[in-house]
C-alpha cells in the first residue's frame, strides 16, 4: 500500500492507496507544534479505526509547504512506517520531479510542492493545456501547457483569509458561514451581503482571471481545461462559468501518479 501525505498551511491531507484504489483519506489541521511521536499516536488511532495494518505500507510520498512540519513527518515515517518500504520515502520538490515536468519559471525552486503535484497529476489525467485552481489558504491558479510544462500562475488570498480580514478589521461585520448560499446577489441584510460578496465575488474573480489567463496560455484557441481542487472548491464552483471539473482529491492522486513514475 502507498501512503500519500500533502502538508498544507491549514490542513494536512493523507491518503492510503492499494494500487489505484483509494482505501482511506484523512484531513487534519496542520499543527506546526506537532511532533513525530504525536503524529504516530494520531495515525495509529486512524489506521486502527479503519482496520489498516501499518506493516502493509510499502511506499510513502510526501509533499509539504510547511518546513517545520515536514521534518516531523519525515521522522515519523522513518521511525514508525519504514520497516516494509520497497523504495525510500520520496519527498516532492522541483529537483525530484524534474524528469516528470518542465518548470518554465524564473525561479523553479520557489514553486510549491503542492502546485507541482497538482500539475503533474492533472496532466497525467487530461494531457492538454490546463488551469488548475487550488482553493486553499491561498488560492492559486497554476498554468500547464503541452507537453507537461509548468508556466507559473497567480496567487491571491483565500476565502477564509478574506472572511477573517472582514470580521477583524470592520467592527460591525460578523463572522459568517458561507456554506449556505445567499438568496439573491443583492443582499438585503449584512450577512446576506457578505455571503453574496464572497461567493459571487470570488466566482466572478475566477471567471475573469481564467479569461485573461486563457488568452496567454492558448493564444491560438487551443483546447484548454479548468480544474478546481482544495477545501473550498465545491463552494465557489457553482458561481463560475469557467470550471470544468472539481477534483477534491487531485493532490493525493497526483502524489500516487508521481510515485508510480519513480
N, C-alpha and C positions, 0 to 999 in steps of 0.2 A: 504493500500500500504506500501511497505517496502523501506526505503531509505538506500542505502548502500554507505559507504564512505571509500575510500582507499587513505590515505595521504602518498605520497611518497616524496622522497627528491627533485625531479624535478617537478613532476606533481601530482595533486590530481584528482582521477577518481571517479566519483559518478554515481550511477545508481538508478533508481526507478522501482520497480517490483510490478506488480499486480499478485499475485500467482507466477507462474514460468515464466510469460511473462515479458520481459524487455520493459518498456514503454519509457524510456528515459535514455540517458547516456551522461555525460559531462566530458571533460578533460580540466583542468585549471592548470596554473602554481602554484606551491606551494610557495606562498609568505609568508615568516616567519614573516613579519611585519603586516600581515592582522589581523584585529580584528574580534570579533564575530559579531559586527554590520555591518562591511563591508561584511562579508560572507552573512548576511541576505539580504543586498541590492542586491548582486550578484545573489543569488539564487531566490529571489523574481522575478527578471527580467527573469531568465531562466525558472522558473516554469510558469510565465505568458506567455512567448512566446510559450510554449507547451500546454497551456490551462489546467494546472495542479493546482488543489486546494490543498494547503498545509495542509488543515484540513483533507484531506483524508489519510494522512500519519499516519499509526498506529504502525509502527515499525521502529527502527533505529539501525544500527550496524556499528561500526567504527573500522578500523584498521589503525594504524598510526606508522610511524617510525620517526616522527618529533615531539618531545615532546612539543615544543613551539606552534606548530600549533594544536596539539591535544587538548590543553587547550582551544584555541579559538573555535574549532569545538564543543567541549562538551558544552561550554557556549552558542554558537549559537543554538544548538539543544534544549537545555533545556529551553532557553528563548523564542524561536520562533516556535518550532515544537513539543512541548511536550503535547499539550492540549488533544490530542486524542490517545495517545500511549496505546497499550494493554499490553506492557511489558516495563520495564525501558530500557533506552539506554544501549546497550551492547557494551563493548569495548573488542576487541580481545587481548589476551595475553596467555602466557604459562599456567598461572593459570586458566583462564576462559575456556580454551579449553581442560583441562586435561582429561575430560571424552570422548573426541572425537578422540584424537590422543595421542599416546605414544611418548614422546620426549626422544630418547635414545642418548643424548649428554652429555658432561661433565658438561655444564652449561646451562640447559634448559631455564633459564630466559633470556639468551642472544639472543635467537632465535627471529628474527624479526617477527612482527605480520603478515606482508605480506607473509612471507615464510610459516608460519603456515596455513594461509588462502589458499594459493595455494595448499599446500599438502593435506589439508582436502577436498578441492573442487575437486582436481584431483582424489583422492582416491574414493570419493563418486561416481564419474562418471565411473572410469575404474576398480577399485578393483583389481589391480595387482601391481607388482614391477614397480616403476616409477622413471624416472629422469625428473625433471621439471626445465627448463631453463628460467629464467626471464631476459629479455634484458631491463634493466632499467639504472639508473645512474651507478649502478654496475651491472655486470652480475653474477647471482647466479645460481649454479647447486644444486638443492635440491633432496635428495635421500629418497624415501619412500619404505619400504618393507612391505610385508603382515604380520599381518593384521593392516594396517594403523599405521606403526611405522616410525617416522621421525628419520633418522640416521645422519643427517648433510649434508655437501656438500662442495662446493668450492665457493669462491668469487674472482672476478677479475675486473679490471677497465672496465667500459662500453665503448661503441663505441664513444659517444660524448666526454667523458673524453680523450680518446686516440687521437681523432682528434684535440681537443683543445691543448693537450700537443704538438703534432707535429707542429702545426702552431705557437704556442707561444714560443717554445724552439728552433725551427730551423728557422733561419731568412728568408731563401728562400723558405720555404714551405707555400703555401697559405691555407686559409680555403676553404674547398671543400664541395660539396653536393654529398652525396653518394646514393641519391635516383635513379639516373640513372646509370646503370651498366657499367663497363668497357668493351670495345670491345674484349680484349684479356687479358690473365693472364700477359703476358709480356707487361708492359706499355711503350708506345713509347713517352710519354711526362710526365712531373711531375704530373699533375692532374690524368692522367690515371694510373700511377704507384701507386699513393696514394689510388685511388679507389680500384685497384686490391689488394693492400696490406691489406686494411681494410676488404673488402668483402670476398675475397678468403682466406685471413689470418684468420679471425675470423671463417669462415666456417671450415677450417682445424683444428682450435683450438677446435671447438665444436666436430668434429668427433674424434679427438684424445682423448679428455677428456672423452667423452661418452664411448669409447672403454675401457679405463683404469678403469672408474667407474664400468662398467658392470662386469668386472672380479671380483670386490669386492662385488658388490651388488648381483650378480647372479652367484656364483662360479660353480653351477651345471647346468648352462644354462637354468635356469627357465625363463618363459616368462617375458618380460620387455617392457615398452613403454616409449618413449621420447616425452615430450610435450614442446612446446615453447610458451611463452607469453611475454607481455611487448611491449613498443612502437616500438622497433627496430626488433622485431622477424621476421616480414614479409620481412625485408631486407636481413637477414642472412640465413633464411631457404632455399632459392634456391641454396645456395652454400655449403650445407651439405648433407650427405647421412644418417644422424642419426635421424633427427627429423621426427617423425611420424605424428604429428599434431600440427598446430599453432592454439592456442586458445586465441585470444586477450582479451576476456572478462573473462578469467579464475578467476581473483581475485574477481570481483564483483559477479560472480556466486558462487564462494566459500563462500563469505560473506552470500549470500542467503542460502546456504546449512547449514552453521553454525547456522544462526538464526532459521531455521526450526527445529534444534535439541535442542534448549534451552527451 
